[in-house]
């Protein structure tokens, strides 16, 4: 799948108005595109809950390069429907100008799936980095911890570098599950100005 020099305009008020959802695709290039969305802009998915796990087709081998996002809830997003897994993703040279969240990884108990080997560098954005495994979840932090099963999502091996962020509410928010903590996240040379909070980590 190759998208080059594609422009997508969705109204800022459109709920679930994603600009681009790449679902269970292999060998993908998204380059030189412009997105303006009411919801997520560039989003990788691979099915939801039991149906996604049964199908078992990950979104993998993805390059996202030199794209601009004006509005959107997330500039580059993985999930929350990622039950088939997302892996081997490289994101670089992107600008997220008016998004609520610049980089967002989201899932919840019941999804299952593994998100791994994500490489992100050279990003300019207005708002924050979020990895949240309680997204749209019925459970909440502090409740009894369930055992690990095929319904437990996993996020690991995420490498982020050379990110410049201006005006964030908080620099970063990492909210993992106690039974499956977010594993092996590297954040290097991330410069955040004007944030009200620093990096918040819950594991």
C-alpha positions in Angstrom: 0.0 0.0 0.0 1.5 3.3 -1.1 0.0 6.7 -0.3 2.0 9.6 -1.7 0.9 13.3 -1.8 -2.6 12.5 -0.6 -4.7 15.3 1.0 -7.6 14.4 3.3 -9.9 17.1 4.8 -12.6 16.1 7.4 -14.5 18.7 9.5 -12.9 19.3 12.9 -16.2 18.5 14.6 -16.8 15.1 12.9 -16.9 12.4 15.5 -15.0 9.2 14.4 -13.9 11.2 11.4 -10.4 9.6 11.0 -8.4 10.8 8.1 -6.7 7.5 7.5 -7.1 4.0 9.0 -4.6 1.4 7.8 -6.1 -1.9 8.9 -4.1 -5.2 8.9 -1.9 -4.1 6.0 1.7 -5.3 5.2 4.4 -3.3 3.5 3.0 0.3 3.7 4.4 3.7 2.7 2.6 6.9 3.7 4.6 9.9 2.6 4.2 13.6 1.7 0.6 13.7 2.7 -1.6 16.3 4.4 -4.3 15.4 6.9 -6.9 17.6 8.6 -9.3 15.4 10.7 -12.1 15.5 13.2 -10.6 12.4 14.9 -7.3 10.5 14.5 -5.3 11.5 11.5 -2.9 8.6 10.7 -4.0 5.5 12.5 -2.8 1.9 12.4 -5.3 -0.9 13.3 -5.7 -4.7 13.1 -9.1 -5.8 14.2 -11.0 -5.6 17.5 -11.1 -8.1 20.4 -11.9 -11.7 19.7 -12.6 -11.2 16.0 -9.2 -9.4 15.5 -7.3 -12.1 17.4 -9.0 -14.9 15.5 -8.1 -13.3 12.2 -4.6 -12.6 13.5 -3.4 -10.3 10.7 -1.1 -7.6 12.1 -0.4 -4.2 10.6 3.3 -4.5 9.8 6.3 -3.1 8.0 5.0 0.5 7.8 6.9 3.7 6.9 5.3 7.0 7.7 7.4 9.9 6.5 7.2 13.6 5.8 3.5 14.1 6.6 1.7 17.1 8.0 -1.4 16.9 10.3 -3.3 20.1 11.0 -6.2 19.2 13.3 -7.0 15.8 14.8 -7.3 14.0 18.2 -4.1 12.2 17.3 -1.4 12.9 14.8 0.1 9.4 14.6 -2.0 6.7 16.4 -1.9 3.0 17.0 -5.1 1.4 18.2 -7.3 1.1 20.0 -8.4 -1.7 17.7 -5.1 -3.6 17.4 -6.0 -7.1 18.5 -4.1 -8.7 15.6 -1.0 -6.7 16.5 1.1 -3.9 15.0 4.8 -4.2 14.4 7.8 -2.9 12.6 6.7 0.7 12.2 9.0 3.7 11.3 7.7 7.3 11.6 9.9 10.3 10.8 9.9 13.9 9.6 6.3 14.5 10.5 4.6 17.7 11.9 1.5 17.6 14.0 0.4 21.2 14.2 -3.0 21.4 15.8 -3.7 17.9 17.3 -5.0 17.1 20.8 -2.3 14.5 21.0 0.7 14.2 18.7 1.7 10.5 19.3 -0.9 8.2 20.7 -0.9 4.5 21.5 -4.1 3.1 22.9 -5.6 -0.2 23.9 -7.5 -1.8 26.8 -8.1 -5.1 28.6 -10.0 -7.4 26.3 -8.2 -6.3 23.1 -5.2 -8.6 23.2 -2.6 -8.1 20.5 1.0 -7.0 20.6 2.4 -3.6 19.5 6.1 -3.8 19.1 9.2 -2.5 17.3 8.0 1.1 16.8 10.6 3.6 15.8 9.8 7.4 15.8 12.1 10.2 15.2 12.3 13.8 14.0 8.8 14.9 15.0 7.5 18.4 15.5 4.2 18.7 17.4 2.1 21.0 19.5 0.8 18.5 22.0 1.8 15.4 24.0 2.8 11.7 23.8 0.3 9.2 25.3 0.5 5.5 25.7 -2.7 4.4 27.5 -3.8 0.8 28.1 -7.0 1.9 29.8 -8.4 3.6 26.7 -12.2 3.2 26.6 -11.9 0.6 29.3 -14.5 -0.7 31.7 -11.8 -1.3 34.3 -9.7 1.4 35.9 -6.3 1.6 37.7 -6.6 0.4 41.3 -9.1 -2.4 40.6 -8.1 -6.1 41.2 -5.4 -7.3 38.7 -6.6 -10.1 36.4 -4.3 -12.8 35.2 -2.6 -12.5 31.8 -4.5 -14.1 28.9 -5.0 -13.7 25.2 -7.1 -10.7 26.0 -4.2 -8.8 27.5 -2.6 -6.2 25.2 1.1 -5.7 25.2 3.2 -2.7 24.2 6.9 -3.1 23.9 10.1 -2.0 22.1 9.1 1.6 21.3 11.9 4.0 20.5 11.3 7.7 20.3 14.0 10.3 19.5 14.4 13.9 18.3 10.9 15.1 19.2 10.1 18.7 19.7 6.8 19.6 21.4 5.4 23.0 22.2 2.5 23.9 24.5 1.6 20.4 25.8 -0.6 20.0 28.9 1.9 17.4 30.0 5.1 16.2 28.3 4.2 12.5 28.2 1.7 10.1 29.8 2.5 6.3 30.0 -0.3 4.3 31.6 0.4 0.6 31.5 -1.4 -2.4 33.0 0.0 -3.9 36.2 -0.3 -7.4 34.8 1.4 -6.3 31.5 3.5 -3.2 32.0 4.7 -1.2 29.0 8.1 -2.7 28.3 11.3 -1.2 26.8 10.4 2.3 25.9 13.3 4.7 25.0 12.7 8.4 24.8 15.8 10.3 23.7 16.3 14.0 22.9 12.7 15.0 23.5 12.4 18.7 24.0 9.1 20.0 25.5 8.4 23.6 26.1 5.4 25.2 27.9 4.1 22.0 29.5 2.1 22.2 32.7 3.3 18.7 33.8 6.4 16.6 33.0 6.4 12.9 32.2 3.7 10.9 34.1 4.2 7.1 34.4 1.7 4.6 35.8 2.6 1.0 35.8 
